Amino acid sequence: MTFYTIHPRELEDIMRRKHGILIDVREADSYREYHYPNARNLPYEKIDQWMHRLPKNRPLVLYCDYGSTSLLAARKLGREGYEVYTVVGGIEAMRTSD
């Protein structure tokens, strides 16, 4: 499976339509400072520890600060058979798209 990129304005539609799991792949400190509502914090640095505990029957929607770390995570999860979406521009773009 591959992964898909979405723009922040598409996030709510993907979450509602596909019942995705929203994952913040930033470090815990950044997550505590600000995160998108209902996002789980699963830091990229620990991806090998948490990825196999996620369901493969629901899409994963990933974000980080600007999009580069979530892109790395999406590639890895996509190779493992997950349906993955990553938000272009990360949380910074999500904040300004409201």
Helices and strands as residue ranges (DSSP letters): E 3-6, G 8-10, H 11-18, E 21-24, H 28-33, E 40-41, G 44-46, H 47-50, G 51-53, E 60-63, H 68-79, E 84-87, H 90-97
